[in-house]
Amino acid sequence: MDQAKVKQFFDGNQYLENSHDRIVIRSLVVKDFLGRVENSRILDIGCGDGSLSLPLLNETNRMTLVDISDSMIRKAAARVPAALAANVTLINDSFEAIGDGERFDVILCVGVIAHVASVAALFAKIAKLLAPGGRLVVETTPKPFPLGKLLFPYYYLRNRLSANAAVYAKNRLTLPALLDYARGMGLEQLRAVRYSFPLPGMSHWPQSLKLRYTLFTLNNPLMSRFGSEHVLLFRRAPQ
C-alpha cells in the first residue's frame, strides 16, 4: 500500500462527494453504539472531516483526530467549535504517529482498514492505545461474500474502464481475521451491524436516493444480512 497514493486520494474531494450516504450511516451507527460519552479520551483514526467523532465532543471529553490527508484534517479542524478547541488535538499523519504512551477510552477506526500499509500494525497500535474498559468501533468491508461474488465481474470491469478508478489496491480483511485480531487484543464483541449492498449503476443515483437505500439496508433485517459493510463494537475488559 503506497501511503502517498492514499494521501493523494483523500486530499481530493471525490471521496466526500461519493460517500455522503455511507458517512451519514456510519455517524448514526457510532452514535447508537456509544450513546452519551462523557469524561472520556476519544481517538478517531482516519477522522476524515470529523463527521463521526465530533458529535461526541463536549466539555468533559478530550479528543484526538488523526488523518494522513492534509485536506481532511483541515476540514475537521474547521468543524471544531471554538469554545472546545482546547479539548482537541489534531495530528496530520498516519496512525503510527500517535504516541504509544497515550491511552484512550474510545477509539474509532472506521473506513481505515482498506487504506493502511499494514493491517497487523494498525491493530497492534490500537492494542497499545485502548485503555482497560475502553471501547473500539471498527468498520470493514470483508472479502467478497457468496452473494457479492455474483456482481464481482461487473465491478471489476467498471473499475478497469473508469477514468476515476482507484489508484491503489485496497486491503480486504475477512471477518474471521478481524475477530481473531479482536480476540488477540482481549476484546469482547458487544454489537455488530451490516448495511449497504451496492447495486449496479448506484454510483449515478442522487445522494438523497442513495442515503434512503443505505438506511433501508441498515434497518431491514433481511437486507442487513447481505450488507457489504460491517461495523462492530468491542470492549476491553477492565483491569
C-alpha positions, 0 to 999 in steps of 0.5 A: 500500500503506497501511503502517498497514493492514499494521501493523494486520494483523500486530499481530493474531494471525490471521496466526500462527494461519493460517500455522503450516504455511507458517512451519514450511516456510519455517524448514526451507527457510532452514535447508537453504539456509544450513546452519551460519552462523557469524561472520556479520551476519544481517538478517531483514526482516519477522522476524515472531516470529523463527521463521526467523532465530533458529535461526541465532543463536549466539555468533559471529553478530550479528543484526538483526530488523526488523518494522513490527508492534509485536506481532511484534517483541515476540514475537521479542524474547521468543524471544531467549535471554538469554545472546545478547541482546547479539548482537541488535538489534531495530528496530520499523519498516519496512525503510527504517529500517535504516541504509544504512551497515550491511552484512550477510552474510545477509539474509532477506526472506521473506513481505515482498514482498506487504506493502511500499509499494514493491517497487523500494525494498525491493530497492534497500535490500537492494542497499545492505545485502548485503555482497560474498559475502553471501547473500539468501533471498527468498520470493514468491508470483508472479502467478497461474500457468496452473494457479492461474488455474483456482481464481482465481474461487473465491478471489476470491469467498471473499475478497469474502464473508469477514468476515476478508478482507484489508484491503489489496491485496497486491503480486504480483511475477512471477518474471521481475521478481524475477530481473531485480531479482536480476540488477540487484543482481549476484546469482547464483541458487544454489537455488530451491524451490516448495511449497504449492498451496492447495486449496479449503476448506484454510483449515478443515483442522487445522494438523497436516493442513495442515503434512503437505500443505505438506511433501508439496508441498515434497518431491514433485517433481511437486507442487513444480512447481505450488507457489504459493510460491517461495523462492530463494537468491542470492549476491553475488559477492565483491569 
